[in-house]
Amino acid sequence: MKFKVACIQNCADDDLAENITLATELVRAARQAGADLICLPENFSLIQVNDARLLAQAHTEESHPAIPHFKDLARALGAWILMGSLAIKHASGKINNRSYLLDDSGRVIASYNKLHLFDVNLKVGESYRESATVEPGDRAVVAATPWGGIGLSVCYDLRFAHLYRALAQAGAQYLSIPAAFTRTTGQAHWHVLQRARAIETGSYVFAPGQCGIRRSGRATYGHSLIVDPWGRILADGGDESGFVIAEVDSARVEEARRMIPALQHDRGFTGPEADAL
């Protein structure tokens, strides 16, 4: 089965309403270009200048303005929309970094809370502590679509290959990896990791990413990617806001998995045991 996928690339800042307006324009343009599934990046509606402001401006699922807005938009356009992730209030006082998949009637088909949190020190003056504000999820999700299963994930999840193998084993033919990758890590690892996840699982990868530099100085890498199951890059969003689009064929998943049936060759094993000191 063939269909068209678009990955939106934006540079969200600290103005929620403005970010939603600009993202909506890009979604409309992608639909006009023929996209059946339109994927938005991680935190596409808001990136705050600090943790305190992020928590203060977070919404519950019931009150977040992006959810009814994009439900209505999906219905009006007759397109599926992946809301890459939104900051949703959690009972702990933190937030969930939550991805939503909407069908073409505006229904929430599935949601997923980011499992792996980005706590790293990259270089002098560049460190991140996502766990300070985000409550991690505890469940992997494969969503049913007319084209087959989509395994949901968010950004830093990309580095945990076992998650994507589990998603593929559970029926995912496509992997969504919305992100706001830093420029530092993106330049080093983004393309190779996305291609690796596609190759390892024989799946398409849809990876919409944020781009640009915010008023706070935070820089994100961009280069939204659509990758086929053989690891070929079908579209690359480069550095600027906009979208990329490509035709996807589910038969290519079957072909790749038939040629290299690695998903059928998984074996259990014991160990390894650390040597005693």
Number of C-alpha atoms within 10 A of each C-alpha: 10 11 15 17 23 31 33 31 33 30 27 28 21 19 12 17 13 14 20 19 14 17 24 17 11 22 28 17 16 25 21 11 13 17 24 21 25 30 29 34 34 30 27 30 28 23 24 20 15 10 16 11 12 18 18 9 15 19 18 14 16 10 12 15 15 20 18 15 14 21 21 16 21 25 17 13 17 16 23 27 28 27 25 33 29 26 28 23 25 17 9 10 11 20 24 25 26 24 27 20 26 25 21 19 16 23 17 16 14 17 20 24 26 24 23 21 21 16 13 11 11 12 8 6 7 11 12 13 13 16 14 14 21 26 23 18 15 11 9 18 19 23 17 16 14 8 14 15 19 25 27 29 31 26 24 18 20 22 15 13 14 12 18 25 18 17 22 22 14 14 15 25 25 30 25 25 27 34 29 28 23 20 17 15 12 18 13 10 12 22 16 11 16 23 22 18 25 26 22 19 29 30 29 30 27 26 34 34 36 31 28 20 15 16 10 12 9 15 18 24 24 31 27 35 31 29 28 27 26 22 21 13 18 14 20 19 23 17 17 16 21 21 26 23 24 19 16 20 15 18 11 19 20 15 14 19 20 13 10 15 14 14 16 10 8 10 6 5 6 5 5 6 6 6 5 4 3
